[in-house]
Amino acid sequence: MSQASPSSLASPTPGFRLSRIVRLARKELRETLRDRRTIITLVLMPLLVYPVLSVALRQFLVSSSMQARQLPLRIATKSQEEWRTLMMLLAQGEKLLEEHESTAASAPLAGGPILGAGLGANELPLSDNEIVPLRPDVEITLEDLIRHNEIDLGVRLLPETAAKNRGESQFQLIYRPDMPLSRQAVNFVQRRLEAVNHYDLQKRLADAGDAQPPKSAWRLMPIADEKGHSFWLGTLVPLVLILMTITGAVYPAIDLTAGERERGTLEALMAAPVPRLGILIAKYVAVVTVAMLTAVINLTAMTVTVASSGLWTFFFGNQGSPAEAILAVLLLLILFSMFFAAVLLLVTSFARSFKEAQAYVVPLMVVCLAPGFMSVMPGLQLNWLMSVVPLANIVLLARDVLEGDAPLLWGAVAVASTILYGGLALALAARVFGSDAILYGSEGSWGDLFRRPRELKARPTITGALTALAIVVPLFVMVSGLLGVTPTVGISAKLLAEAGMTLLLFVAVPLCLARLQGLELSGAFQLRRPQLGVLACAILLGATLWPLACDLILLCQKLGIATVNLEKLAERQPALMELIKQLPAAPPVVVFLALALAPGVSEELFFRGYFLGALRGRLPAWGAIVLSATIFGLFHASAGGLVAVERILSSTLLGVALGALCWATRSVFPGMVVHVLHNSLMLSLIYWGSRLKGWAIEDGHFLPLPLVASTSVVALLAGLGIVWQSRRNMAAAEERPGPSEMPSTATASADASADERQSPSPNVG
Amino acid sequence: MISAVELTKRFEHSGHDVLAVDHVSFRVTRGEVYGLLGANGAGKTTTLRMILGLLVPTSGHAEVGGFRSTESADAVKSRIGFVSTTAGLYQWLTPRELLLFFADLYNVPPQQAEKNVAGLADIFGLNEFLDRRSATLSTGQKQRVNLARSLIHDPPVILLDEPTRGLDVLGSKVIFDYIASARVAGKAVIVCTHRLDEAERMCDRFGLLHLGRMMLEGTLPELQTRTGLTTLSEMLLTGMAQASLQEPVAA
């Protein structure tokens, strides 16, 4: 063994390399997968649970069929003539069945023993069932009646003349395979028609040489429900799979955190020169992998069990290939695994022993069951509220995806909020995992997450930024939705409430978090006083961006990228349309306060001041600006409950400009000026655009090219002017005397120049 | 190589402050074996954890190779091999897998790691169970694997907290021999133990801790001259008795 070379020891270990994390994760996985307890939850549980569940389900269906048999069956034909033919054959069949009860038995339908012949023995007699023809004036089809569960069985006499000429009646039996009464109605009709055929055949066999066709023939036509899928597929399947995925993730999460501490290996791990976050991410990758493996094994076991136990039509209805549905569920399960693994790691990181971790996880699982079960309630929709409720949003989205009508906006909100919650949980776990409090049980408690550090810090952490985002965005979606459904109040009151909410969420929440993190407010929100020259340029920039923005939105509409227009909005969101119509009636001061000043100030404080500030020095300038601008753009995606792609694009571009401005000046104030001015001028177009011929966006005409070109050039020059002045100021700050003479700003300047060196401004070069 | 300057650690338990380490200072140079001695609860382990950067001192600081443990934690950790009394092993990994995993954590190149594993297996007699699952090892075998784990990156500084705990006479001898060779190799070693007879044989200098305070520090002849006592046990017992007499007076 050789002595380690001084050079290798002089530089700290690289720590956060991807390959390192992969190797760490591989070790965690190796250890986890060798543990036979993992194998039990991963493989044996699904192999045992699903067959048992399928038996229980079949038993339930049989008992529901037994209960259903006492109910009169609702059978309908389209015409009087069809009804007469059917009734004649059914009456004949019933009589034959009564005479030869023991010989009349039908083969079960797809669906297995649920439709067994034994059921026929307890059917109500023909006269007690409701077998009726539809009224001639009724336009609805038999298929629709079946879909809406208005009748149990539709019988149609097929118009094949060749068959009719031979004296054969060809029926089509339209039914729902997932409805017990519907299946029983098929059985009821089928048994009687078979009895007639049987009798007819026997009679003709007696008359040797007769080659006439049987008395009647029928084809089954299974119908899915309104949405094309079985009710059970959408509700039961996601819930069961999510619960099983939870089960798979729990053990490794506990074992790799609390278990590691209990075994005494955590201290050795923490003594190694690897960042705590790196170790945690490796553990996260391992837990997510096991959870995903569990999901895949469960999905496979469930599919195989369903296929082999005759429950296929019960779950999948009459749809052709369920591959797409299975893939969609798998993708959602992966997303869910990523979210839940992070939550589990957060919870178990607090625990100092396996037992303590279990004590935390059990209530968590119970808490998870509530939204899970709530989401299978009929009538519960994925909307502004449910899309941000963790777990329930994924179950509801899975249901809607399986049923083929997932709402795009709320689906995207559900996915985004789940990712956000997962990121937040992981960031919080990184604060707790392996801390001396957890390692040695000194001062550790849940309160550590909320304890203010002793020393003031200049910038928010990534955890702080993610926490703010995870609180503000879902809350904004919820409160906006709530305001949308509030009973009619005056337009001014609504606008003022909106302004108040914007300020409360975007300013108050990060302010509280900044206080909790012990942040110096001027640093946390980048409240540096800007130079007058910079402000002048900002005013110029804010006043000249609007023609470009107008034409960009119009261009999107012309290119067909736009997804929202006034007609669509009027159709889908009449209340919002009404609000837009009322807007000119509101006092201009209120409108500008609510839609220009409040969002301009608060969004700049949040997206640029707090969020972008947290990324400074941790990401390169372009990465930080693009990330914050993308989140800013996505945040503006919603337009009255619809996804407005054109808004994402224009808002993201505005976000890039505002982000670059903040990055260069280290101040949110120039951005505020630009944002407020830009919003104000865009609003002015709504107010007074009609007076300027051809300038209003609704007119569908591009603005005059000289206007757009000249304002764009001025905007560009103003932007460059801001960057130039900021760089000059920065250089001057670096040349100024040292900290002893400038106690309050020197640290910030040094910090600033260090960041500049690390991540050059995107406007340079 | 190692210096502790006025190291102090205060814990909070149920709203009460507990002073675990109280302004402890000492230095350890290359090729020196330093015995940090004291009864249970004297503050030995807490001191080691502060040197390593696992615990943040309430005041004071520790340096290893010129790096402060609070400021350059990774640089400090990469220079230290740490054996803790409570250290366990990954039950489902073999000692070889475990050693290679820790070599990777300490950024040892794979080929060098293989060589280091082979060398440590020879020194600590791990060869017969190097590829057996760790859960099946005896207490002594586990302790030897733990020692090898802490030395896999061939650190210039070694912190040993009760290194002979659970080892028989032969196992203890292996540790003593290794410490002797580490001294020759120029490593700085701190050994925490309450087995004072062992310490007398192993260490060059001693720091006697009681209730978080450094009672005595120096080489054995220096301590003998200062106290007029012969053995470390006598010195520690006398010191503890004097401290308990002074407590009520101070109160």
Interface residues (C-beta under 8 A of the other chain):
Chain A: M1 S2 Q3 A4 S8 L9 A10 S11 P12 T13 P14 G15 R20 R23 L24 K27 R30 E31 R34 D35 R263 G264 T265 E267 A268 L269 M270 A271 A272 P273 V274 P275 D436 L439 Y440 S442 E443
Chain B: F11 E12 H13 R49 L52 L54 L55 V56 G65 S72 A73 D74 A75 K77 S78 R79 I80 F82 S84 T86 A87 G88 L89 Y90 Q91 W92 L93 E97 F101 F102 D104 L105 Y106 N107 V108 Q112 K115 N116 G119 L120 N146 R149 S150 L151 H153 D154 P155 P156 A185
